[in-house]
């Protein structure tokens, strides 16, 4: 603050201060960060995937999120639980597209594609690829209706085949979309039979039979799954024993600890897959969320605060940063839409702090060559990149650090500093730059900073 007062005393205008960057007030612990010119690979855009496309429900009354969703720049939209966000709509799920299992699967008239066509087309028109989950949405009812093992696996496979044909080969007045990833089922191991009422042994057999048939019919597409709630070694060994196709292995993690299983498990998955001969199998963590504040969830307002606040945003970008030093190939946040677990205030089109944090990560994709950057505090994650024109960016995730001052060394000039916390929405804030050193005071318990520099 003394620096700002001195500027005013010597008559430098307020506009000049803004152009230069106001010095942060002293206070809080100093954390030192160093950025370098050392290139250490590429950023991983596929980590920035998300669950669900913009909903069709309530768009007519001004609830569309298409524009802001596009601004997140998601790598793909995984289509799981779509009917739960679009009430009374028959979307995506095999049982909703082909509702009468006793009908003829070779007759296109027995499929209801219309709403799913619109749902997928809207997303693709935003430039966001589709990741299609073949199966059913989660069921929280006492009685389970659609997550039972198919009564005729061969027929289920034929139905799934025709869904793929509709969206990639134009079958049934369909499309020729480039939908590469087709996932068999979701969370067969979740307790309570919410996603699979049979045994895991039954599921493993179902997966192998389905994967072999779909891969034989569509060798150019990526067939995998099954989105376990955690890495399942028994499943992988069964697949290896029966020589099942597994172009990608998917599992989920909802965490209270950014430094725990969510960032440590990809290495375990890679080691296990390699040991079983699946050396080319991609690793997808395609449902994830930081929920360290989940205890005591009550009304909707509390849920929005505890699952979408700045702490969640900072944890999320920290996890995305840490994943760059793991073998993880792709990830999908649950969700990028208006759900209770999403990045908008529930059932509205109002973005939350988590939205702006993930948007900051999306901005990093304009700087695809990764540069080495180091922080002296593990709760302050740093991800640096550069673009072809030589411009650079630094993403800083301040996870439960309290009010601190960031001292960043190694910059020639600073173009912009944007802040995300519970008050600031990826907005410019105060900073001090002099002598190749940038100083930023975070001013909040958890925050994200996006810095463009040279």
C-alpha positions as CSV (number, residue, x, y, z in Angstrom):
1,X,0.0,0.0,0.0
2,X,2.9,2.4,0.7
3,X,3.9,2.0,-3.0
4,X,0.5,3.1,-4.2
5,X,0.5,6.1,-1.8
6,X,3.9,7.2,-3.2
7,X,2.6,7.1,-6.7
8,X,-0.3,9.3,-5.8
9,X,1.9,11.7,-4.0
10,X,4.1,12.2,-7.1
11,X,1.0,12.8,-9.3
12,X,0.8,9.6,-11.3
13,X,-2.7,9.2,-12.5
14,X,-5.1,6.4,-11.5
15,X,-5.1,5.1,-15.1
16,X,-1.4,4.8,-15.1
17,X,-1.5,2.8,-12.0
18,X,-4.0,0.4,-13.6
19,X,-1.8,0.0,-16.6
20,X,1.2,-0.8,-14.5
21,X,-0.6,-2.9,-11.9
22,X,-1.2,-1.9,-8.3
23,X,1.0,-3.4,-5.7
24,X,-0.6,-5.9,-3.4
25,X,-0.9,-5.0,0.3
26,X,1.7,-6.7,2.5
27,X,0.3,-9.5,4.7
28,X,0.1,-13.3,4.7
29,X,2.8,-15.8,4.0
30,X,5.0,-15.4,1.0
31,X,5.0,-18.3,-1.5
32,X,7.7,-18.4,-4.1
33,X,7.1,-19.5,-7.7
34,X,9.7,-19.7,-10.5
35,X,8.8,-20.0,-14.1
36,X,11.5,-21.1,-16.7
37,X,12.0,-21.4,-20.4
38,X,12.5,-25.2,-20.2
39,X,10.0,-27.0,-22.3
40,X,8.7,-30.2,-20.7
41,X,6.1,-31.6,-23.1
42,X,2.6,-30.6,-24.0
43,X,-0.5,-29.7,-22.0
44,X,-3.2,-32.4,-22.0
45,X,-6.5,-30.9,-23.4
46,X,-8.3,-34.3,-23.0
47,X,-8.1,-33.8,-19.2
48,X,-10.6,-31.0,-19.7
49,X,-13.6,-33.2,-20.6
50,X,-16.9,-33.0,-18.8
51,X,-20.1,-35.0,-18.2
52,X,-23.2,-33.9,-20.0
53,X,-24.0,-31.6,-22.9
54,X,-26.0,-28.4,-22.5
55,X,-29.5,-29.5,-21.5
56,X,-32.5,-29.2,-23.8
57,X,-34.8,-28.8,-20.7
58,X,-36.1,-25.2,-20.1
59,X,-34.1,-23.6,-22.9
60,X,-37.2,-21.9,-24.2
61,X,-37.5,-19.8,-21.0
62,X,-34.0,-18.3,-21.1
63,X,-32.2,-21.1,-19.3
64,X,-29.7,-22.0,-22.1
65,X,-26.1,-22.4,-21.1
66,X,-24.8,-23.1,-24.6
67,X,-22.7,-19.9,-24.9
68,X,-21.1,-20.2,-21.5
69,X,-20.6,-23.9,-21.8
70,X,-18.7,-23.3,-25.1
71,X,-16.5,-20.8,-23.3
72,X,-15.3,-23.5,-21.0
73,X,-13.8,-25.2,-24.1
74,X,-14.4,-28.8,-22.9
75,X,-12.4,-31.5,-24.7
76,X,-15.5,-33.7,-24.9
77,X,-19.0,-34.3,-23.4
78,X,-19.5,-37.7,-21.8
79,X,-23.2,-38.6,-22.0
80,X,-24.1,-40.2,-18.8
81,X,-27.2,-39.3,-16.7
82,X,-28.6,-37.1,-19.4
83,X,-32.3,-38.0,-18.7
84,X,-31.8,-36.9,-15.1
85,X,-31.1,-33.3,-16.2
86,X,-33.8,-33.4,-18.9
87,X,-37.0,-34.6,-17.2
88,X,-39.5,-36.5,-19.3
89,X,-37.0,-36.7,-22.2
90,X,-35.9,-40.0,-23.7
91,X,-32.2,-39.3,-24.1
92,X,-29.1,-41.3,-24.8
93,X,-29.8,-44.4,-22.7
94,X,-30.3,-47.7,-24.6
95,X,-33.5,-48.4,-22.8
96,X,-35.0,-45.0,-23.7
97,X,-34.0,-45.1,-27.4
98,X,-35.2,-48.7,-27.8
99,X,-38.0,-48.8,-25.2
100,X,-39.6,-52.1,-26.2
101,X,-37.0,-54.8,-25.8
102,X,-39.2,-57.3,-27.5
103,X,-39.4,-55.3,-30.7
104,X,-37.4,-56.0,-33.9
105,X,-33.9,-54.3,-33.5
106,X,-33.4,-54.3,-37.2
107,X,-36.4,-52.0,-37.8
108,X,-35.4,-48.3,-37.4
109,X,-39.0,-47.4,-36.6
110,X,-38.5,-49.1,-33.2
111,X,-35.9,-46.6,-32.1
112,X,-36.7,-43.1,-30.7
113,X,-33.7,-41.0,-31.7
114,X,-35.2,-37.5,-32.1
115,X,-34.4,-35.9,-28.7
116,X,-30.9,-37.6,-28.6
117,X,-30.3,-36.3,-32.1
118,X,-31.0,-32.7,-31.0
119,X,-29.0,-33.2,-27.8
120,X,-25.9,-34.4,-29.6
121,X,-26.2,-32.1,-32.6
122,X,-26.4,-29.0,-30.3
123,X,-23.2,-30.1,-28.6
124,X,-21.3,-30.9,-31.7
125,X,-22.4,-27.5,-33.2
126,X,-20.6,-25.9,-30.2
127,X,-17.4,-27.7,-31.3
128,X,-17.5,-30.2,-28.4
129,X,-17.0,-33.9,-29.4
130,X,-19.2,-36.6,-27.9
131,X,-18.2,-39.5,-25.7
132,X,-21.1,-41.9,-25.8
133,X,-22.0,-44.1,-22.8
134,X,-24.0,-47.2,-23.8
135,X,-26.2,-48.2,-20.9
136,X,-28.6,-46.6,-18.5
137,X,-28.6,-43.7,-16.0
138,X,-28.2,-44.2,-12.3
139,X,-31.3,-45.3,-10.4
140,X,-31.9,-44.1,-6.9
141,X,-35.3,-45.7,-6.5
142,X,-35.9,-48.8,-4.3
143,X,-36.9,-50.8,-7.3
144,X,-34.5,-50.9,-10.2
145,X,-36.0,-50.7,-13.7
146,X,-33.3,-50.4,-16.3
147,X,-30.0,-51.4,-14.7
148,X,-30.6,-55.1,-14.7
149,X,-28.5,-57.4,-16.8
150,X,-30.0,-57.6,-20.3
151,X,-32.2,-60.6,-20.7
152,X,-30.7,-61.3,-24.1
153,X,-27.1,-60.0,-24.5
154,X,-26.9,-60.7,-28.2
155,X,-30.0,-58.6,-28.8
156,X,-28.7,-55.8,-26.6
157,X,-25.5,-55.8,-28.6
158,X,-27.5,-55.5,-31.8
159,X,-29.4,-52.6,-30.4
160,X,-26.2,-50.9,-29.3
161,X,-24.7,-51.6,-32.8
162,X,-27.6,-49.8,-34.5
163,X,-27.3,-46.8,-32.1
164,X,-23.6,-46.5,-33.2
165,X,-24.6,-47.0,-36.8
166,X,-27.2,-44.2,-36.5
167,X,-24.7,-41.7,-35.3
168,X,-21.6,-42.7,-37.3
169,X,-23.0,-44.3,-40.4
170,X,-26.3,-42.6,-41.1
171,X,-28.4,-45.6,-40.3
172,X,-32.1,-44.9,-39.6
173,X,-32.0,-41.4,-41.1
174,X,-29.0,-40.7,-38.9
175,X,-25.6,-38.9,-39.0
176,X,-22.0,-39.5,-39.9
177,X,-20.6,-37.9,-36.8
178,X,-17.0,-38.6,-35.8
179,X,-17.9,-40.0,-32.4
180,X,-14.8,-42.1,-31.5
181,X,-15.4,-43.2,-27.9
182,X,-18.1,-45.8,-27.0
183,X,-18.2,-46.8,-23.4
184,X,-19.9,-50.0,-22.2
185,X,-22.0,-49.3,-19.1
186,X,-21.3,-47.2,-16.1
187,X,-20.3,-48.1,-12.5
188,X,-21.4,-51.8,-12.4
189,X,-19.6,-52.0,-9.0
190,X,-21.5,-49.2,-7.2
191,X,-23.2,-50.4,-4.0
192,X,-26.9,-51.0,-3.9
193,X,-27.4,-52.2,-7.4
194,X,-27.9,-48.6,-8.6
195,X,-26.2,-49.3,-11.9
196,X,-26.1,-53.1,-12.2
197,X,-28.2,-55.6,-10.3
198,X,-26.3,-58.7,-11.3
199,X,-23.0,-60.0,-9.9
200,X,-19.7,-58.5,-11.0
201,X,-18.8,-61.9,-12.5
202,X,-21.9,-61.6,-14.7
203,X,-21.0,-58.1,-15.7
204,X,-17.4,-59.1,-16.6
205,X,-18.9,-61.7,-18.9
206,X,-21.3,-59.2,-20.4
207,X,-18.5,-56.7,-21.0
208,X,-16.3,-59.2,-22.8
209,X,-19.1,-60.4,-25.1
210,X,-20.2,-56.9,-25.9
211,X,-16.7,-55.5,-26.4
212,X,-15.7,-58.3,-28.8
213,X,-18.8,-57.9,-30.9
214,X,-18.7,-54.1,-31.1
215,X,-14.9,-54.0,-31.8
216,X,-15.3,-56.6,-34.6
217,X,-18.1,-54.5,-36.2
218,X,-16.4,-51.1,-35.6
219,X,-12.6,-51.7,-35.6
220,X,-11.9,-48.0,-36.2
221,X,-13.8,-46.9,-33.1
222,X,-12.6,-46.9,-29.5
223,X,-14.5,-49.4,-27.4
224,X,-13.9,-49.6,-23.6
225,X,-15.3,-49.0,-20.2
226,X,-16.8,-49.8,-17.8
227,X,-16.5,-46.7,-15.6
228,X,-15.9,-48.4,-12.3
229,X,-16.1,-46.5,-9.1
230,X,-12.5,-47.4,-8.5
231,X,-9.8,-49.4,-10.3
232,X,-11.0,-53.0,-10.5
233,X,-8.2,-55.5,-10.9
234,X,-10.5,-58.5,-11.1
235,X,-12.2,-57.0,-14.2
236,X,-9.0,-56.2,-15.9
237,X,-7.6,-59.7,-15.3
238,X,-10.8,-61.2,-16.6
239,X,-10.6,-59.1,-19.8
240,X,-6.9,-60.1,-20.3
241,X,-7.7,-63.8,-19.8
242,X,-10.5,-63.6,-22.4
243,X,-8.6,-61.3,-24.7
244,X,-11.3,-58.7,-24.6
245,X,-10.8,-55.4,-26.5
246,X,-10.1,-52.5,-24.1
247,X,-9.2,-49.4,-26.1
248,X,-9.7,-47.3,-22.9
249,X,-10.2,-48.2,-19.3
250,X,-12.5,-45.8,-17.3
251,X,-13.0,-45.4,-13.6
252,X,-14.2,-42.6,-11.3
253,X,-13.1,-40.7,-8.2
254,X,-14.9,-38.3,-5.9
255,X,-12.3,-37.0,-3.4
256,X,-11.7,-34.9,-0.3
257,X,-7.9,-34.9,-1.0
258,X,-6.4,-33.5,-4.2
259,X,-3.1,-35.2,-3.3
260,X,-4.6,-38.6,-2.7
261,X,-6.1,-41.4,-4.8
262,X,-7.4,-39.0,-7.5
263,X,-3.9,-38.1,-8.6
264,X,-2.1,-41.2,-7.5
265,X,-4.3,-43.8,-9.1
266,X,-3.4,-43.2,-12.8
267,X,0.1,-44.6,-12.2
268,X,-1.4,-47.7,-10.5
269,X,-3.8,-48.1,-13.5
270,X,-0.9,-47.8,-16.0
271,X,1.2,-50.4,-14.1
272,X,-1.6,-52.8,-13.9
273,X,-2.7,-52.4,-17.5
274,X,0.8,-52.8,-18.8
275,X,1.4,-55.9,-16.7
276,X,-1.7,-57.5,-18.4
277,X,-0.6,-56.6,-21.9
278,X,-2.9,-53.6,-22.3
279,X,0.0,-51.3,-23.0
280,X,-1.9,-49.2,-25.5
281,X,-5.1,-48.9,-23.5
282,X,-5.9,-45.3,-22.6
283,X,-6.7,-44.4,-18.9
284,X,-9.8,-42.3,-18.4
285,X,-11.0,-40.9,-15.1
286,X,-14.3,-39.9,-16.5
287,X,-16.2,-38.9,-13.4
288,X,-14.5,-36.8,-10.8
289,X,-15.3,-34.0,-8.4
290,X,-13.6,-32.5,-5.3
291,X,-16.1,-32.7,-2.5
292,X,-14.1,-31.9,0.6
293,X,-17.0,-29.7,1.9
294,X,-19.7,-32.3,1.3
295,X,-20.5,-33.0,4.9
296,X,-23.7,-31.4,6.2
297,X,-25.3,-30.8,2.8
298,X,-28.8,-29.5,3.4
299,X,-30.8,-27.3,1.1
300,X,-30.0,-26.4,-2.5
301,X,-28.2,-23.2,-1.5
302,X,-25.9,-25.1,0.8
303,X,-25.2,-27.7,-1.9
304,X,-24.3,-25.0,-4.4
305,X,-22.0,-23.4,-1.9
306,X,-20.2,-26.5,-0.8
307,X,-19.8,-28.2,-4.2
308,X,-19.2,-25.2,-6.4
309,X,-17.3,-22.6,-4.3
310,X,-13.8,-21.2,-4.7
311,X,-12.3,-24.0,-2.7
312,X,-13.8,-26.6,-5.1
313,X,-12.6,-24.5,-8.0
314,X,-9.0,-24.2,-6.7
315,X,-9.0,-28.0,-5.8
316,X,-10.2,-28.8,-9.4
317,X,-7.5,-26.8,-11.2
318,X,-4.9,-28.1,-8.8
319,X,-6.0,-31.7,-9.7
320,X,-5.8,-30.9,-13.4
321,X,-2.3,-29.5,-12.9
322,X,-1.1,-32.5,-10.9
323,X,-2.5,-34.9,-13.5
324,X,0.0,-33.5,-16.0
325,X,2.7,-35.5,-14.2
326,X,0.7,-38.8,-14.4
327,X,-0.1,-41.2,-17.2
328,X,-3.8,-40.2,-17.2
329,X,-5.0,-39.7,-20.8
330,X,-8.5,-38.2,-20.3
331,X,-10.8,-37.0,-17.6
332,X,-14.4,-35.7,-17.4
333,X,-15.7,-33.4,-14.6
334,X,-19.0,-34.4,-13.2
335,X,-20.7,-32.2,-14.4
336,X,-20.2,-29.2,-16.6
337,X,-23.9,-28.3,-16.6
338,X,-26.7,-27.2,-14.3
339,X,-26.9,-30.3,-12.0
340,X,-26.3,-30.2,-8.3
341,X,-22.8,-31.4,-9.0
342,X,-22.4,-29.0,-11.9
343,X,-20.7,-25.6,-12.4
344,X,-23.8,-23.4,-12.5
345,X,-26.1,-22.5,-9.6
346,X,-28.5,-25.5,-9.6
347,X,-31.2,-25.3,-12.3
348,X,-30.1,-21.8,-13.5
349,X,-27.7,-20.5,-16.1
350,X,-25.6,-18.6,-13.5
351,X,-21.9,-19.7,-13.4
352,X,-20.3,-20.4,-10.1
353,X,-16.7,-20.0,-8.9
354,X,-15.9,-23.5,-10.0
355,X,-17.1,-22.6,-13.5
356,X,-14.6,-19.7,-13.7
357,X,-11.8,-21.8,-12.3
358,X,-12.3,-24.4,-15.0
359,X,-12.7,-21.6,-17.6
360,X,-9.2,-20.4,-16.5
361,X,-7.9,-23.9,-17.2
362,X,-9.5,-23.8,-20.6
363,X,-7.7,-20.6,-21.4
364,X,-4.4,-22.4,-20.8
365,X,-5.1,-24.5,-23.9
366,X,-4.0,-21.5,-26.0
367,X,-0.5,-22.1,-24.6
368,X,-0.1,-25.8,-25.5
369,X,3.7,-26.2,-24.9
370,X,4.3,-26.9,-21.3
371,X,7.0,-24.9,-19.5
372,X,8.7,-25.9,-16.2
373,X,7.3,-24.0,-13.3
374,X,8.0,-24.7,-9.6
375,X,6.2,-23.7,-6.4
376,X,7.6,-24.0,-2.9
377,X,4.3,-24.9,-1.4
378,X,2.4,-28.0,-2.6
379,X,-1.0,-26.3,-2.0
380,X,0.0,-23.8,-4.6
381,X,-0.1,-25.6,-7.9
382,X,1.5,-24.1,-11.0
383,X,1.0,-25.0,-14.7
384,X,2.8,-22.9,-17.3
385,X,2.6,-22.9,-21.1
386,X,3.7,-21.0,-24.2
387,X,2.1,-20.4,-27.6
388,X,3.7,-20.3,-31.0
389,X,4.0,-16.5,-30.9
390,X,6.1,-16.7,-27.8
391,X,3.4,-15.5,-25.4
392,X,3.1,-17.4,-22.1
393,X,0.6,-18.1,-19.4
394,X,0.7,-19.4,-15.9
395,X,-2.2,-21.0,-14.0
396,X,-1.9,-20.8,-10.2
397,X,-4.2,-22.9,-7.9
398,X,-4.2,-21.7,-4.3
399,X,-5.9,-24.5,-2.4
400,X,-6.9,-23.6,1.2
401,X,-3.8,-21.5,1.6
402,X,-5.4,-18.5,3.3
403,X,-4.4,-15.0,2.3
404,X,-0.9,-15.2,0.9
405,X,1.4,-13.3,-1.3
406,X,2.7,-15.0,-4.4
407,X,6.2,-14.0,-5.5
408,X,6.7,-15.2,-9.1
409,X,10.2,-15.0,-10.6
410,X,11.3,-15.4,-14.2
411,X,9.0,-13.0,-16.2
412,X,10.1,-10.2,-18.5
413,X,6.7,-8.5,-18.6
414,X,3.1,-9.1,-17.5
415,X,0.2,-8.6,-19.8
416,X,-2.7,-9.6,-17.5
417,X,-3.6,-11.1,-14.1
418,X,-7.1,-12.5,-13.6
419,X,-8.5,-13.8,-10.3
420,X,-11.1,-16.3,-9.3
421,X,-12.5,-16.7,-5.8
422,X,-15.9,-16.5,-4.2
423,X,-16.2,-12.8,-5.2
424,X,-14.1,-12.4,-8.4
425,X,-15.1,-14.1,-11.7
426,X,-11.9,-14.4,-13.6
427,X,-11.5,-10.7,-13.3
428,X,-8.4,-8.3,-13.3
429,X,-7.0,-7.6,-9.9
430,X,-4.1,-5.8,-8.2
431,X,-0.5,-6.9,-8.7
432,X,3.0,-5.5,-8.6
433,X,5.6,-6.2,-11.3
434,X,9.2,-5.0,-11.1
435,X,12.6,-6.4,-11.8
436,X,11.4,-9.6,-13.5
437,X,9.3,-10.4,-10.4
438,X,5.5,-10.5,-10.1
439,X,3.8,-10.2,-6.7
440,X,0.2,-11.1,-6.2
441,X,-1.8,-11.0,-3.0
442,X,-4.5,-13.7,-3.1
443,X,-6.8,-12.0,-0.5
444,X,-8.9,-15.2,0.1
445,X,-8.6,-18.7,1.5
446,X,-8.8,-20.4,-1.9
447,X,-8.4,-18.9,-5.3
448,X,-7.1,-19.3,-8.9
449,X,-4.9,-16.9,-10.7
450,X,-4.4,-16.8,-14.5
451,X,-1.3,-14.8,-15.6
452,X,-0.4,-13.9,-19.2
453,X,3.3,-12.9,-19.5
454,X,6.4,-12.8,-21.6
